[in-house]
Amino acid sequence: MAHLTFLFFLISTLFLSSQAKLHLQPSRNQEESFTSILVSQQGLDFIKDLLINKAISSIIPLQLPATIEKSARIPFLGNVHMVISNVTIYKIDVLSSFVKPGNTGIAIVASGTTCNLTMNWHYSYSSWLVPIEISDGGRASVQVEGMEVGLTLGLEKHEGTLKLSLMDCGCYVEEITIKLDGGASWLYQGMINAFEEQIGSAVENAITNKLKDGILKLDSFLQSLPKEIPVDDNASLNVSFVENPLLSSSSIEFGINGLFTAKEKVQIPKHYRQTWQPSVFCSDQSKMLGISLDEAVFNSASALYYDAEFMEWIVDKVPDQALLNTAGWRFIIPQLYKKYPNDDMNLNVSLSSPPLIRISEHNIGATVYADVIIDVVEAGQVIPVACISLEIRGSGSVKIVGNNLGGSVKLDDLAMSLKWSQIGNLRMYLIQPVMWTLVQTVVIPYANSYLGKGFPLPIIHGFTLQNAEITLSSSKVTVCSDVAYSESHNLNQLGIYFE
């Protein structure tokens, strides 16, 4: 309970989603925001409840550092010296709690909280009636009721990460009940009750100090968060924060860069420009999380893989292998068969520019410009004989695969033209059906084998999307989802420690 603040770790980093609007501009600043994350009130409540339970189980038992002593003069007995020690909180129950973002910060309050403690008690006295010291001791159980813990947090962008600050913090104990066990406890109950105020103060101070220590550790953790998340061996997602969080009365939203970057720092075209324009919208307001990915994110991936020369390949095997022998082309390109009878062929496919992705309310469209060089393999020598330029238009769909955003594409249209030829003019209307078949049976399945796996939505290990819904709108894909946590993972595995 003293570590309720750790829920803000997940508020800040659990989900990194993407929202942006693409504008074709000549330059792009690394500080521009191409992604946003919105955690709804339902999401904040889910995280709060999860982390309260985990925090309580992690800090119990909590021993209070103070040994409390008190002396009192009692008629006929003289001076009585009383000591309580080894005060330990062994149980905490939170009746109700809430997290509420606002214009000035995030308020977190736990009320109606009860604590159960144990302690050792001891007293001693001597008087003129009894010349020797008399002492007694035992154990006591303490119940703290009506405790309220509250804090207000500030959060801002700091060098690509988040800086957390404690704006206000407090703990208030309403009522304490002490029950003694052992010795003549019934006789001394009244004396021990005099410690109620000191015990209450000790509990309040211990809880408050734990909160302050937790905030400092959490701030350090947030500032150490990685600014890139690996996608594969070649690419990463830039997840550095570029805007201060926006706090409303029922959600928190962050601005993040969100574009794909090359691990080898291959330069990609910088023609995206974005001014952060929240917010993510989910038609089902009960969803915990909203994730929006703008077409700029997809196009940054397209440009990255294109510039890194991953969009070139040699096709030497096709479902109809006869298409890779000049005999299969003898009625389509007679001069090819005449010059190279019964020779094997390769198709050297390379994209002439990055694929262009456009997202509308009705579909996801992709336009791919490619060159296909027809190679003849004669006596082990590869001979380029013609080059055909293709304009491939397709439409796609997206789906959630675990915590990945996957998809597929289908062929809608194919236009082609002859770029150059070493074997004379070609009748393109005869070649087009063959190229359509090759694109349909080779290129599209190849693309879908990768698109089906998808790329990761940056979600912390141990958390999964549940009951996700996907909608399309102008220039973006929006995923609205609930979130589940696997009990097989603990928060320490995520790098969050409550000690």
Secondary structure, 3 states (H helix, E strand, C coil): CCCHHHHHHHHHHCECCCCCCCCCCCCCCCCCCCEEEEEEHHHHHHHHHHHHHHHHHHHCCEECCCCEEEEEEECCCEEEEEEEEEEEEEEEECCEEEEEECCCCEEEEEEEEEEEEEEEEEEEECCCCCCCCEEEEEEEEEEEEEEEEEEEEEEEEECCEEEEEEEEEEEECCEEEEEEECCCHHHHHHHHHHHHHHHHHHHHHHHHHHHHHHHHHHHHHHHCCCCEEECCCCEEEECCEEEEEEECCCEEEEEECCCEEECCCCCCCCCCCCCCCCCCCCCCCCCCEEEEEEHHHHHHHHHHHHHCCCCEEEECCCCCHHHHEHHHHCCCCHHHHHHCCCCEEEEEEEECCCCEEEECCCCEEEEEEEEEEEEEEECCEEEEEEEEEEEEEEEEEEEEECCEEEEEEEEEEEEEEEEEECCCCCCHHHHHHHHHHHHHHHHHHHHHHHHCCCEECCECCCEEEEEEEEEEECCEEEEEEEEEECCCCCHHHHCCCCC
